[in-house]
Structure formats: structure tokens, C-alpha cells
Amino acid sequence: MEHKMFCYQCQETAGCKGCTMVGVCGKQPDVAAMQDLLVYVTKGISCVTTALRKEGKSVSHQVNHLITRNLFVTITNANFDKSSIETCIQVTLDTKKGLLSQLEHSSHLPEAALWDGSDDWNEKAKQIGVLSTKDEDIRSLRELITYGLKGLSAYSKHANALLQDNEEVDAFLQRALSATLDDSLSVDDLVSLTLETGNYGVSAMALLDQANTSAYGNPKITTVNIGVGKNPGILVSGHDLRDLEMLLQQTQGTGVDVYTHSEMLPAHYYPAFQKYPNFVGNYGNAWWKQKEEFEAFNGPILMTTNCIVPPKDSYKNRLYTTGAAGYPGCQHIPGEIGETKDFSALIEHAKQCPPPTELETGSIVGGFAHAQVFALADKVVEAVKSGAIQKFVVMAGCDGRAKSRDYYTEFAKALPHDTVILTAGCAKYRYNKLGLGDIGGIPRVLDAGQCNDSYSLAVIALKLKEIFALNDINDLPIVYNIAWYEQKAVIVLLALLSLGVKNIHLGPTLPAFLSPNVAKVLVENFGIAGIGSVEDDINLFFGNTAS
């Protein structure tokens, strides 16, 4: 049977092999084709910008931003709007044409750099998709790098929104994208580029951390309400803090409350957001539960980035998108980097809606990014030295719909009582409401923030390595049991590998895009492994100390 599409970039891909008829995420074949073509032309323009830099010519921030945004658009669950993706393709082709005119030598460039878009786009998409690379291992490594770069682009894009740029990161991203078109590169060359991608992933996460903390302050321990108020509300999901800031500014005095959803929960931890009296709490859980939770919210929802689930008709007219996000039939709020977006349509819409339906009551505690943990360093170190804390368990990453992800809830429940979970990302919703208690006042779930904030976990590990005067980061009392879903988790994984972290367990399944030989390299060199049963993994990590 002929494939209508082929995509295997996320954890839920069909049969852990690849979506070939329609995406498990809801992506239709025509949208998948245009996303493939957008990646192709983005690789093409990256070949041109890389060549320009080799000739000593500069590349503008606007071009860098275009490339990072293009990749962000193709991240799982970010954009389902074919027309907006086609617009991105055309803008990229037009921009590339202008850049080509600046090159002194272009004969060495690959076909993707020279393609002018005059062919039938659907036919072109069939020729340049994932499976166009015939060698399984080369294809696997090219996709691993590309997906890592998609994650890196997301971090860069969020930093860009706060007017922070890193030219070295942008130049690398474009050089690496262009390298995925280079047929002269061997498996060993691509393995090296994979680790280099992880290294630059650390730099991109550091850039975003600096952007967030300089704009909004260092996250601090915060108790977040998970109930509802009596006013109509706007629910903000995704990851973009600048969008949330603009919305909060525009809702002051309107009688409309603002709630976070899923990955936006950690916004409550930043001091700058705590000054807004109508920023009242977090509503719901991880992204995949949004069909029921968005319906119950009653008011408009703003999707600032990825994590869109194709909406039900009952609330589709209340779903708004902005930035790289998009869904056909939903209103898109425009606004480029540095511009103030106009959210008046959402605010007026909210005024006509009833207050949110209450899903739960109580509160959750978070705000344990690196600065806050460093402030508690003496207490943490003493707890480790005294044996009160035997181990830390990094359970960062993504949540998802698969029943197999119940593993992470049961694993958290089964952990010995002298262990502390370090988390970031929406994976925390599997255990952040379990009431696991504390160790001498240190909560047993330390939430550093969004998946964007996974940098904090690396910084904390490196600081502990320094405090305990260890030569190897793997000598720390830290184990890694990480859940993954999409491409930001890929760059986090590559970043950890670049820092020398080994023996990471990854689940609920290993990525479908890892060929047997590439998986073997990761297993043999880094100890990457999948998950087993809760009982077996508890025994593996803790042996006879488990209780």
C-alpha cells in the first residue's frame, strides 16, 4: 500500500514505526507534505546562509528568526494550518532568492538551495520527505539531528521573543541543517554532529534561561491555586511567556481572569507575573487532556506554541492561536518579534462567557529552578551527607496519551521515601498532585518549570558535582528516568549526552527514528535504555534499598 505520508518524529507515531495514513496527532497527509516541504526549503536557505558566512558576509537577525520559526512550525502539534505553512514556504523561497544574489559562488550548493518553488509543491513534497534518504542509518542520524534542531529552534524562538539572540547558535543551527543534505558525510561524521547539536542545545537553553530570568526574575518557591474564581477567564497554554505577559497587561481592569494550562504552569513561579491580581491559577493538567478541559473552561483559550490537540466543535470557536501555532478555522493573533500583539478579541470574547467550571481544588508547589535550589544548597547538601536524601531521580520530559505512561505515576509512587524527584516539562502532571511529602522540608517533587527549563536540571547536577568535588557527573546520586514525546525532548536528551551524562532511561518507547545500528551506538557509548516494569526498574535503580 502506498504511503499517504510518512512521519515518525514523535513518541506516539503509529506502531512505533511511522504514521503513513494520517498522523496520530491528527495531522492530515496534505499538511504533513507541506511540513516536509517547509523543512526542505529551510534546509535550502540554511545552505545559502552558511555559504554567505563562509564568504565573510553577515546574516540578519530577521533571516535567523525566519529559519528558527520555520522549524518551530513543524514541531509536533504546533501547526495544522496548511495555508499558513504554505505562506512560510513562499516567504522562505523569496528570502532565499535575495540571499542567493549576494553569493559570489553558488554552483557548489545542493538542489534544495537552488530550488525556486516553480514545480508542483505536492509532487516536490513526495520526492524530498524523510524516506528519500535510502540508507537507514544515515536517514536515522539525519532525522535525529533535524529533530534536535527543531527543539533547539523552539528555545531560540522563545529567547528571540524577549529580544535575546545568539549568533553562534543560529549559525550552527543553519550549518547543521545544511549538513543533513551533504551526501559526503559518513555515519561517524553525523554521530559527531549529533553530539555537537547537543552542545549547542545547552547554549540555546542557557540563552533562554537568561532571557526569561532577566525579563521576569528568578523563579521562586510558589504555591499555585488549581481551583477557579467567579470571573470569566482566558486560558493560556503552550510555552511563550512574552505572549502571557502581553495578555496580562491588556486584561488589567477588564474583569477577566487569566489561567495557565499545562506547560504554562511555571509562569506562576516568576516574580514579575505575581504582581497581576487577575493571574489566578492553573487550570487542568497536561496537554493531552485538553479536549475535556478546554470544553469545561467555558472561555477563550490562547495556544501560544505547540501542544494543540485538534479541537472539538464545542469549543473550536473559542480557540485562538499565535506565533508558530496554527489551526484551520481558528482565529490567529498576528505579531512579530518586538511587536505588541492585540489580544482585545480574546478579552471581549471572554466577557461574553461564563466562568470556568471547577475541575479540582487545592494547590501545587513549584519554582525550583537552579537559582532557588542554589539558595537551598546547604540544606540539600546536608540532607545528602546525612543520608536523609539517598538519591535524586530526574523525571523530566513530556506527557502523552498512551496508557503505558501510567508507568511514571506508579514509578513515582514506588520510589523509596528518601528519594527526591527533579522534574521539568509536562511529565510532572503524572505525579505532581500525588502528595509525596517532603524530606526535612525539601519537597520530594522539585519542579524546575517548563521543558524549556530543563537547563536548570543540568545546572543543578553540575553544581552538585562541584560541591561534592566529583570528577564525573555520573558519580552523583542521580538517576535519569525521562519521558519523551516531541522534539524539544530530543534536544534535551542530546544536551545531556553532550554533558557526559550516561545511563539515561527513556520511555515509554525508544524513538522510532533510531535505526538498530544508531540505537546500538547510543546504548554502547552512553548506556541509553528503555523502561521496564516499575518493579524491575525500582530494583535496577535502587536495589535492596527500595522500600
N, C-alpha and C positions, 0 to 999 in steps of 0.2 A: 504493500500500500504506500502511495506517495505521501510524504510528509506535507502537511499544510504549513508547518512552521517547525522550527527546532530551537528550543531554549532550555538550558539546564543550569542557569545561573543561581537559582535559589534552592533552599533545602527541600521545599515541597514539590520539586519537579516530579512529574509523573513516573511512578515506579522507580524512583531514584535513578532514572536513566535519561529522561528528557521529555518535555512537553512537545507533542508533534501534531496535535489536532487543535487544541486550544489550551491556553495557559491555565494551570491550577489557580493562579492568581486572578483569572478572569480575562487575561489579555487575549484579544482575538488575533487570528493569523495576519490580518492586514496591518494591525498595529505593530505586531512583532516584526513584520517585514520592514516597516518604516523605522523602527528602532534599530534594526540591523543596519539599515542604510545610514542612519544618523551616526552610528558608531563608525561605519566605514568612512564617511566624509570627514568625521572628526579625526580619525587616524590620518587621512589625507592632508588636512590642513596642518596637523602636527608635524608631518614630514616637511612641510614648507617652512613652518616657524623654526624648526630645528636647523634646517639648511640656512635660513636667514641668520640665525645666531652664529653658525659656523663662519659666515661671511662677515661677522662683526657688526651686524645690524641689530637694532633693538626691536622688540615685540611689545606692543602696547598692552596695558592692563586690560583694556576692553577686549582684545583678542584672547588674552589669557582667560578672562571671565567667560567668554563665549564657549571656550573649549571645556572648562570645568562644568558649566551649566549643561552643556550637551550631554556629558556623561551622566550627570545627576538625573536628567530627564529619563535616562534609560535604566535607572536602578529599579528593582522590583517594587511594584505597587506605587510608583511615583506618578506616572502619566499614562493615561489610557486614551488620550485625545489625539487621534490620528492627524487632524488638521494642524494642531499646534506643533506636532513633531515634524510635519512636512514644512512648516514655516521655519523651524530650526535648521532643517536641511538646506533650504533655499538661502537663508541668511549666511550659513556656513560656506556654501558654494560661492556666493557673491563676495564674501570677505576673502576667501582663498584666492579668487581671481585677482583682487587688488594686491595681495601679498606676492603672488607669483610674478607680477610685473616689477617687483622690487628686487627679485633674484637675478644675479648675474649668470648663474648656471643652473639649469633645471632639467637637463637631459638625463641626469642620473636618478631622478625621482621616480618612485613607483607609480603604477597606474592610478592608485587612489588619490594621489596628489594632483594628477593632471585631469582627472575625470571632471567634465564640466556640467554634468547633470542633464545633458541633452537626450540621453537614452530613456527608454521607458523605465520608470523607477521601480515598478513591481518586478519587472524582468531582471533588473540590475540586482535587486534585493535577493532574488533567488540564487544569483551567482556568487554572492560575497558573504553569505551567512557563516555561522560557526563551522558547519561541516565542509566548507570549501577548503579548509586545511585538511589534507588527506592523512598525513602521518598522525597517528593517535596521540603520541607523546608530545610532539611539537604543538598540536592543537590544544592539548591539556594545559601545557605551560603558557601558551599564548592567552588562553582564556583565564587562567589563574592570575596572570599579570593584569589583564584587562579588568577583571572584576576587582582586583586590589586597587587599581587606578580609579575605578568608579567610586569605591569607598573613599579614597584619598580626595577625589574631586568634591565629595559631599562635605568633608571637613574644610577644604579650602573655600568652598562656596559660602559656608556659614561665616568664616572669618572675613571673606570679602564683603559680606553684607554689613559688617561692622568696620569697613574701610581698612582692613588689615590684609596685606599681601606679602607673599614670599616668592620673589622672582626665581630663586633656586628650585623651589618646589614646583612651580609652574613649568620651568624649563625641563626639569626631569620628567614630569608627567607627560609632556609632549614628546620628549625623546624616547621614553619607554613605549608610548603608543605607537610611534613610528617604527620602533624596533619589532613590534609584533607583525609587521609587514615584510620584514627582512628575511628572505629565504636562506641567506648565508649563515644565519645564527644556528648553532648546534644546541642540543639538549643542555649541555653544560653551560653554554652562554646564557640560555634562558633561565636556568636554575640560578645563576649569579644575578641576573636581572630581577628575578623574583625576590631575592633577599634584599637587593638594593631598593626595590619597591617598598619593602617593609621598613627599611631605614628612613626613607623619605616619608613614610606614613607616620613615623614618630615625629618628624619635623612638622608635618601638617597638623597633627594633633596638638603639638606644643603651640603652634601659631594660633589655633582655635582657642586653646586654653587661655592664652594671653589676651586674645580679643575679647573673650567672654568676661574674664575677671577684671580687665581694665575698664570695660564698659559698665559692669554690673556688680563688681566687688567679688570677693572670695565667698563661695558658698559656706554657709554655717549651719550648725545643727538646727533643724526646723521641724516643728510639728505641723502637719498638713491635714486640714479638715477634709474628710471624704463624704460628708453629708451635703445637703443643699440648703440654699436660702429661699426667701419668698419672692425675690425679684426675678424677672425674666433674665435669661443668660445667653452668653455666647460661649461655645465650647471650642477650645483651640487644641488641635492635635498636630502631630509632626514633630519638628525639631527646631524651627527657626526662632531664636529669641528676639531678634530685631523686629520681626512681624508682631510678636506678642507685645513688645514694648510700644509700638505704634498704636496697636489696638487699645491697650490700657490707657494711653494718653488721650485717645479720642472718645473713650467711654466715660471719662470723668464727668460726673454731674448729670448723666443721662438716665439714671435709674436702672441701668443694665449691669448685671454682674458678669464676671469673666471667670471661667473654669478651665483647668488644664485636663488633658486626656492623654493617657499612655506616656509616650516619651517626653511630653511637655511637663510632666510632674516636677522634674528637678528645677524648673524655673522658680518654684517657691523657695528654693534654698538660697537664691541670690538676694543680698540686701536691697538692691535697687528696686526690685519688684515688690518688696514687702511694704513699701510706702503707699501702695494703691489700695484704698479701702474697699474697692469693689472686686479685688482679686481674692476670691473667697475660698477656693479649694480645688481639689482634684475629683473628677467625675469618672467613675468606671475603672477599667483595667487595661490590659494590653490591646494592641491594635485590632486583633482578630475578632474581638467581641463587639466590634463597633456596630454591626447591624442591629443588634438588640439595644445597645446602649445609646446610639445616636437617635434611634426611634423614641426612646424614653426621655431623652434630654429635652425634647419639645422645641428648643430654639435653634438658631443657625449654628452651623459647625464650620470652622475655618481649618482647611488642610494646608499646612504651610510647606510640607515636604512629602516624602513617601509615606507608605503605610495606608494607602487608600484600599478599602475593600469595595468592589462595585456595589453602589448603594441600592437600597430598596426604594421603590416608588414612594413609599410613605414619607420619606424624608429627603429624597433627592433634590427637591426644590429648596431645601434648607442647607445643602452642602455647597460651600464655596471653596475655591482653590486659589492659590497664589504661588509665585515663584516658579520652581521647576515642576510643581504638581499640576495635574490637569485631569478632567474627566468630562466626556462629551455630555452636553446638556446641563452642566453645572456652571454657574457664573464664575468667571476668573477675574480676580482683582489684580490689575497690572501694577507695575512699578519696578524700576531698575535699581541697581545698587546706588545708594546715595540719595534716592528719591523717597519722598514721604508718600506712602500708599494711602488711598482714600477708602476707609472702611465704613463710610456712612451707610452704605446699602445694608451691611450686616446689622448695624446698630438700629436702623429703622425697622428692619425685619424682626429683630429681637423684641422690640417694643410691642409688636403685634402678637407675640407668642406667650403661652402660659409658662410659669416657672418650670424648672426641671422636675421630673418625677424622681423621688428619692430611691436610690438603689441600695444604699447602705449608710451606716452611721459610724462615727468614731474618727480615728485619726491614724496616720502613719508618720514615722520619723525618718528623716533623711538629711542629707547635707554633708556627707563625709568625703568630700573631695580632699585632695592632698594637703591643702593648707590647714583644713580643720583637723585632719588626722595628725599632722605635724604638731599642732597645738596640744594634742593629747599624747604626744610621743612618749613622754616619761611614763605615763600611766600604762600605755600599751607595752612598752619595753619591760616594765616591771612585771606586768601580768605574764609575759612570755618567760622571763627569767624565773619567776616563782612557780611556773608550771600551771598557772590558772588558765592560760591560753596555750594549748598544745600545738595547734595548727590553724592557719588561715586557709580558707577554701575560696578560690576565685571562681565565682559562678556568674560571670558577666555574660553579655550577649543578648540574643533575641528570643522572643517567644513566638509561638506559632500555633496553628490549629491542630496539629497531629496529636492523636491520643497518646502516642509514645512520649510526649512532653510531660505527661503526668509524672514521669520518672524524676524530674527535677524537684517537684513538690515532695515526693516521697523520699528522695535523697536528702533534702534539707531536713525533713522530719527525723530521719535516721541518723543524722550526724551526731557524733559524741558531743556532750554538753560543754566540753572545753574547747570547742572549735568556733571560729568566727567566719562568717561569710562576707567576702568582699565582692560587691556587685556594681554593675553599671549596665544600662540598657533595659529594655522592657522584659528581659528574662526574670527580673526581680518580682514581677507580678505572680510568679509561681510560688513565692514563699514570703513576700514582704508583709503579708497580713496574717501570718501563722502565729504571731505572738511567741517567738522563740526565746524571749527574755534577754538577759544581759549577763556579762561576766564582770563583776566588780564595778558596775556602772557603765561598762562598754557594751553597747548593743551587739547582739550576735549577728545582726544583719547591718552591715555598713554600706549604705547606698551612696556611691560617688556621683551618680547622676545619669545622664543620657549615655547611649552608646558612644556619642561624641566625646564623652568624658572618660572613656577607658584609659586615656593618658594618665589620669590620676592613679589608676591601679599600678601602672608601670612605675610611676614616680615613687609611689609608696614602697613598692618592692625594692627599688634601687636605694631608697633611703634606709630601709631596714638592713639591706646588705652592708651599707656603710656603717650603720650604728653597731652592728654585730661583727664588724671587721671580717667579713667573709670574702673569699676570693672568687666565689662562683655564686651567681644569683640562684642557682639550683640547689644550693645548700640551705636556703631559707626554709622555714617550716611552712611552706606554701604549696598547695596542690591546685591544679587547674582542671576544672570540670566545666567546660564552656558550651553553652548552647548557641547555635548559629542559625541564621535564616537567610540574610541577604548580604550584599556586597560590602557594607560597612563592617560587618563581622569578619569578612575576608581580610581587609586591611588591618584590622586589629590583630588577627592571627599572624599575619606576616610581620607586623611590628614586633610582636612578642618574640617571634623566631629571630628577628634581626638583633634583638637584645640578648639573645643566647638562651632564652627560656626553652626548656625541654620537657618532654613527657606530658604534653597537653592532651587532655581527653576532649574530644569534640563530638557533639551529638545534636539531635538524636540519630542522625546518619552522617557518614562522611560525604563530602561533596561528590555529586555525580560527575563533575568535570575533572576529577582526578583519575587519570588512567591508571591501570595497575602498576605500571613502571614508575610513574610520578608519585603515586601513593607510597610505593616501596622506598623511594628516596626520602620522603618525609618521615617514614617510620624508622628507617635505619639511621638517619642523620639527626633527627630531632625527637624521636620517640612519640610521634603523633599516634594517637589511638582512638578508637571509637568507644562508646559506652557499652557496659554490660547490664546485668541486673543490678538493682540497688544494693542487694545484699553482697554480691560479688565485688562491686566497686567500693563499698564501705570497707570490706575486708582488705581489698587491694591497697587502698589509701591509708588505712588506719590499723590494719592487722588486728592483733588481740586487744588493742586499746579501745576498740569500738565498744560503745555501751548504749 
